[in-house]
Amino acid sequence: MTNKTDTPNEIKSHIQMPKLMLKRFHNQNNKFFYYDVVNQFIGNNGTAKSTNTELGYYSTTTENYFRDKIETPFGDILSYVDKIDFTKESLTVSAHIVPVIKDFLYALIARSPSFMKQMTSDDSLFQLLPTQNCHDYITRTGIQIAKQNKIFSDYIVTFLINNTNVPYVLSVNGLYSYVLNGHGIINLPISPQVAITLINKSYASKILNEDASVSMFVISEPNIIMKMNSCAFSTQVKHKWGCVICPEKGELERLWQEHNNEPSPH
């Protein structure tokens, strides 16, 4: 849906993945490479400012809500995470960071165009609202419903450290899931080397320590990171929109070739 009533006061909204996260995947040139799902090409000059945006997608009020309630608190957590010594085998995950992380995940889900499409198709009343109002209402209501239902209550928050030369990719969807040793795991990369990881409580005996610390996972095998990146890539492609970004072009080319069984586009 596109807002047809843009006004000079409207701002360019990041539809799903906010700028503060996209920026963390810039390379030394303050750009990133990106795979455009709709147009099926790899672009060279992506930036956090311009990627995943649409003028007037959300109102200023909702943008301020995202800033104050979701993104600024999460940005503080990212600053906290950036100071963690990941050479240790475990860390104590401070209780205050868990709800902030989960709020950010709720927002990613609620801001998804796929979620928006599902909600509007299920309820014809939404089709009577102005487009921007519809985006605002569905997203903010979706966040509150996710919080009330504690949809990640069965998961423990920890970190997955990428100790290889293959960077994590980031899809604008952010979240992707996979199974490890029969246990459900959800990843959200927050840099090319670090991912926030939610591990099902069924795996608790492997990661919860007697001193209340949580074991981190360190991956030193490139093929494992490649498999995770493949999950991120294929999950975004299934949504039929958006993009997957990476500071290095080679990994996107590999993912394209793997997904399509043909040489990557240029």
N, C-alpha and C positions, 0 to 999 in steps of 0.2 A: 504494500500500500504506500502511496506517495502523497504527501500533503500538497494540495493544490493552492493553498491560501497562505503562502509564505509572506511574512511581513519583515520590515527592516529590523525588528527587534529579535527575530528568530536567530538562533545560533546553530552552528553545525554540530550535530550530536554524533557521538560514537554510538552506533546502534547496539552493539553487544559488548565487545571487549574494549575496556576504557584505555585512554591514551597512556596512563601511567604504566600499564603492563606492556603495551606494544613498544614503548620506548626502551624497555629493558632488553629488547632483542635487536636494537640498532647495532650495527658494526662500527668499525673505526671511522667510517665515513658518515656516521649518523644517518644511515639508511639501512634497509633490509631488503632481501629478495622475497618475493611472494608468489604463491601459486593462486591464480584467480580461478575459482571453481566454475563459475558460470561461463567464462570465455575461454577457459582451458589454455592458459598460457602462463609462463613464468616471467614476472616483471622484475626489473633490476633496481628501481629507485623508489621503493616503498618507504613511507615515513609514518611515524606514529600519529602525526597531526592529521594526515589526510586519509588514512586507511580505515575502512569500516565506518564511514560517516555519511550522513544525509542531513541537509539543511532542514531544521524545524521538525526533526523526527520526534523529539521530546520537547515539552515546554520548558521554559526557564525555571519554573518552580520544581519540576521533576529533576532537571539537571542539578539544581541546588541540593535537592534531596540526595541524589547519588553522591554528590561531592561530600556533603556533610555526614551522611549516615553510612555510606558504603566505602567510597574510594579513599577519603582522607584517613579513616581508621585503618584501612587495609594498607595504605601507603606507609603508615607508621609501623605496621607489622613487617612490611618488606624491609624497612630500615633496620628493624630489630633482627630480622633473619640475616641480613647482609653482614651483621657483626658476629654471627655464630661461628664458632670454630668447628668446622665440619670434618676436621681430621680426627675428632673423637668418635668413638663407636656409638655413643648414645648421648642424649641430651634430655634435660627436663623441659618438657613443653609447658610453658607458663599457661596457667588456666585462662588468663585474660585473652590470649591470642586465638583460642579455639573458636569462640562464638564470632569473632571478627572475621576469621577465615570462612566460616560457614555462611555468614551473611553475604560475603562476596560471592560464594558459590551459588547461593540462592538467587542473587541478582543476575549472575550469568545465565542461569536457567530461565528466569522470568523475562530477560531481555532478548532471548532468542527469537528470531523471526518465525522459527518452526513452532514455538510455543504460542506466539501471537496468532499464527495462522490457525492452529488447532482451536484456540479459544474463540476466535471470531466465527469459525465454521460451525462450532457447537452451539453458539448463541447468536441468533439473528439480530438481537437488540444492539449488539456491538456495531453492526453495519449501519445503524442509524446515527451513530456518534461521529463527529468530525474526526478525521484520521489521527491527528495529534492527541486529542482527548482519549481516543481508544488506546493508543500506545501508552499514554500515561497511566490510565486506569488499570489496564491489564498487567502492566509491569509491576506497579507498586502493590497491587492486590496479590499478584503471584508471589512476590517476596514475602508478604505477610503470611500467606497460606503455607508456604514452605517452612517458615519459622515455626508456625503454630503446630505443624505436623512433624517437626523435627526430622526431616527426611534423611539426614545423615547421622541419626542417633546411633546407628549400628556400626559406625566407623570410628577408628582411632586416627588422630592426625599425627603424621610424622613427615620426614623428608627423604627424598630419594636423590642421592648425589650422583651426578654424571661425571665419572672420572675417566672419560675417554676423549678422543679427539673428534667425536661425532656430536654436534650440538643438538640439544632438544629443539624441535620445532614447536611453534605455538600456533594453534588454530584460533580463529576468532571465537569459535565455540568454547575454547578453553579446556573443557573437561572431556576426558575419554576414559573408558573403563576396559579392563582386561582381567583375566584370571591367572593367578600365580599359585601353583601347588594346590589348586582347588578352591582358593579363597578369592573373593571379589576385591579388586583394587581400583581406585579412581585416582587419576593423575591430573594435576594442573601445573604445567611448567611455569616457573616464575623468573627464569633466566635460562640461558643455554646450558647451564651446568646444574641447576637446582630445580626440583619439582616438589610442590606440596603433594603429599600422598595420603589418601584416606584408605586405611586397611580395615577390612571387615573384622569385627570383634572375634570372629571364629578363629582368627590368627593371633589373638592376644597373647597367648602363651609364648609366642616367638618374639614378641617385641616389647612387652611390658616387663620391666625389671622390678626387683624387690624394693629399690629405693625410689620408686615412682617415676623413674626416668623412662624414656621411650627409645628403643633402638632405632637408629637410622639405617637405611640401606645404601650401600655404596656399590655402584655398578662400574666395573672395570672392563667389561667385555662389550666392544662396539656393536656386536650383532644384537645384543639385548636392547640397547638404545635404539637401534634401527627398527626393531620390532615394535617398540613403544611409539616411535615416530610414525610407523605404518598405521598403528591404531588411530593416532591423532589425525592423520591424513585421510584415511578412509571414513572416519566418523564425520569429518567436515564435508567430504564429497557426498555422503549420504543425505546431508541437509540440503544439497543442491544450491548452495549460495555461499558467499563469503570467501575467505582465503586462508591459506596456511603460510606463515612467515618463518624466515630463518635468516640469521646473519650471513650464512654461506649458501651459495647457489647450488653447489654440488649435491647436498643432501636432498634438496627439492627435486633436482633432476633424477636422482636415484628413486625417490618416492613415486614420481610420475611414471618412470619406466616400469617400476614394479607393479604399479596399479593398473597400467594399461598394456603391459607386455609389449611396449614399443619405445623407440627413442623419445626422449623428452622434447617438448616444444621450446622454441627460442623466440 
